[in-house]
Amino acid sequence: MKSKVRANCPNCSPTPVGTRTVVRSSKPALLSRLRRTEGQLRGIIRMLEEDRYCVDVLTQLSAARSALDAAAMQLLKEHLGSCVKNALTAGRGEASIQEITEVLRKFIR
C-alpha cells in the first residue's frame, strides 16, 4: 500500500517518484523479526493440526502477537524519527501527523 503523503524522505528506500517505503536502516531487522514470527505462525498451525492443548496454542498465539507488536513499534519509532521528523522540518508536518494519527487509530482498535 502506498502512502497518501507524497513526499520523499532521504532515509526511506528509493521508490518511483511520489511514493515512499520502509526506512532503509530498519529493513533487515524488520525482515528478520517477521521471518521469525512467520515461523512461529507455522508452528501454531502445526499445533492445531496435531490437536495440541488449547492453552499451549493460545500461549503461542500471544507470543506471535507480541512479536508483531514489537515489529510495528520498531517501524513506528524509525518512521517518527526519520520520515515524520523530516516532514516537520520541510514544512509538511501537518499531512505527516495526520497520516500517522490514522495509522495509530488502526492499532488502537
KERO-479110 format. One record per atom (N, C-alpha, C): x, y, z. Coordinates in steps of 0.2 Angstrom, whole numbers, plus 5000, padded with zeros to 4 digits. Atoms other than C-alpha are relative to their C-alpha. Layout:
BEGIN
XYZ
...
//
This chain:
BEGIN
500449945000
500050005000
500450065000
499649945000
500750174995
499850055005
500249944995
500750325007
499650054996
500549955002
499450455005
500550074999
499549945000
500850585009
500549994994
499550015006
501850614993
500650045001
499449964999
503450675000
500649955000
499450045000
505250604998
500350015007
499650004994
506150565014
500749974998
499450025002
508050545012
500249935003
499950074997
508050395024
499649944998
500450065003
506750295015
500449974994
499850045006
507150165002
499850044994
500249975006
507150234984
499449974997
500650025003
505550214975
499850044994
500249955005
504650284960
499850075003
500249944998
504350464961
499350015003
500649994997
503050514973
499849955005
500250054995
503050364984
500649995005
499550024995
503950304999
499949935003
500050074997
504350145008
500450005006
499750014994
505150075023
500750035001
499449974999
506650165031
500649954999
499450055002
508250085024
500349975006
499650024994
509150065041
499649945004
500350044996
507749965049
499749934996
500250065004
507349845034
500349935002
499750064998
508549705038
499749975007
500250024994
508049695056
499249985000
500750015001
506149705052
499949934996
500150065004
506349565039
500249945005
499850064995
507249455052
499549995005
500550014995
505949485065
499449974997
500650035003
504549455054
500049934997
499850075002
505349295047
499949955006
500150044994
505449235065
499349995002
500750004998
503649275068
499649954995
500350055005
503149185051
500149935003
499850064997
504049035059
499649985006
500450014994
503049055075
499349984997
500750015002
501449055065
499949934997
500050065003
501948905055
499949945006
500050054994
502248815072
499350005003
500649994997
500548875078
499549964996
500550035004
499648805063
500149925001
499950074998
500548635066
499749985006
500350024993
500048635084
499249994999
500750015001
498248655078
499849944996
500050065004
498448515065
500149945004
499850064995
499148405079
499550005006
500550004994
497648445091
500450015006
499649994994
498848515104
499550045005
500449974995
498148585120
499950084999
500249935002
497248755118
500450055004
499649954996
498148845132
500750004997
499350005003
499848795123
499950044994
500149965006
499148865107
499950075001
500149934998
498549025115
500650035002
499349974998
500249055123
500450014994
499649995006
501049035106
499750064996
500349945004
499749155098
500250075004
499849944996
500149285112
500750024998
499349995002
501949265108
500150034993
500049975007
501649295090
499850074999
500249935000
500649445093
500450055003
499549964997
501949515104
500550024995
499449995004
503249495091
499850054994
500249955005
502149585078
499950075003
500049934997
501849725090
500750035001
499349984999
503749735093
500250034993
499849985007
504049745074
499650074998
500449945002
502649885072
500350065004
499749944996
503449985087
500750024997
499449995003
505149965079
500050054994
500149965006
504550035062
499750075002
500249934998
503550175071
500550045002
499449964997
505050235080
500450024994
499649985006
506050235064
499750054996
500449955004
504650325055
500050075003
500049944996
504450455068
500750045000
499449974999
506250485070
500450024993
499749985007
506650505051
499550034996
500549975005
505150525040
499650065002
500449954997
504050625051
500450065002
499649954998
505450725058
500250044994
499849975006
506050765040
499450044997
500649975003
504250815035
499950065004
500149944996
504150935050
500550054998
499549955001
505751015046
499950034993
500149975007
505251035027
499350045000
500749965000
503551115032
499449964998
500550045002
502550965028
499749965006
500250044994
502150915046
499349985001
500750014999
500350935046
499749934996
500250065004
500050795032
500349945003
499650064997
501350685040
499749985007
500350014993
500550705058
499349964999
500650035002
498850665050
500049934998
499950065002
499450515042
500249955005
499850044995
500250445057
499549995005
500650004995
498750485068
499549944997
500550055003
497650375056
500349935001
499750064999
498950235057
499949975007
500050024993
498950235076
499349995002
500750014999
497050245076
499849924998
500150075002
497050075067
500349955005
499750054995
498249995080
499650005007
500450004993
497150055095
499449964999
500750035001
495549975088
500149935003
//
